[in-house]
Amino acid sequence: MPRVPPLVRSARAGGIAYLLRWEWEGPHRWAADIAWVEWNGQDWTPCRTHVPASDITPLPGQKYKSVSQIKRVERERDERLKASRDTNGRGPEH
């Protein structure tokens, strides 16, 4: 069975969301990548965003130890790599 991220309550999501990873943004500053789905009246729409840790409320019974933690510079590097792949389809080395 595939691993499913733990659930949290998120003000930004307006309810329950998956906690995808924590991000350290500096001293005493944590943020989270979260995902959820919204019903638009005809179909489900996937949503994903980055929120401050203060937006997140843990839920009873969820296990958060497996959630990865990264530093902000790692996320920015990953975004640059993805953008360069999206631009030329071959990645930054080409």
N, C-alpha and C positions, 0 to 999 in steps of 0.2 A: 504494500500500500504506500502511495506517495506521502511524503511528509507535508503536513499542512501547517502554515505559520500560526502562532497563537493569536487569539483575539484580544482586542482592547476596545474601550469606548473612546471615541474621538469627537471633539466638538466640531472640527473641520468637516469630518465625514457625516456629521449629524446622526451618529449612532455607532454601530459596531463596525470595526475594520480589522484587517489582518496587519499585524506588526511584522514588517519585512526585515528591518534592520535598524539598529541604533547608530547614530553618528555623533562623534565627539567633535564639537565646533570650537573648543577652547575651554579654559578653566571655568568649571561650574556651568558649562553650556552644552547640553545634550539635545539632540533632535531625533526624529524618527521618520523612516520611510514607511508609509502605510498604503494599503489598497482596500477597495471595497467595490461593490456594484450598486448601481442606482437603476430603478425602473423608470423609464420615460413614458410609460403608457402603452408602449408597443413591444419593447425589447429591453433587455438588461444592457447597461452601459458600464464597462469597466472604468474605474477611476483610480488614480495613483497620485500621491503628492508627498511632499516633505514638510513636516510640521515641527514646531518646538516641542520639547518633551512635556511642557506644561499642558499641551493639548490632549495628552494621553492619560487615560485612567485604566489601571490594571483591572482585570475581571477575575473573580474567584475561580479557582480550579485550572487556570491556564498556566502553562509552564514556559517561562521566559528565558531560562538559562541557555537554550539553544539558539537564541536570536543573535546573529552576528553583530559585531561592533567594529566600526571603521572610523578613521579620521577623515575630516573634511577634504584634505588634500587628495586622499585616495578616490573619493567620489568625483572630485573635479577632474582627476586624471581619467577615470572611467568615462565620464561624459565627453571629454575631448576625443578619446579613442572612438567612442560610438559615433560622434559627429563626423569624424574624418572617414569612418567606414560608410556612413550614410551618404556622404558627399560623392565618393568615388567607387563605393562598393567593394574596395579591395583592402582597406585598412591603411593605417598611417605609414607603413613601411614601403608603400608604392608611390 
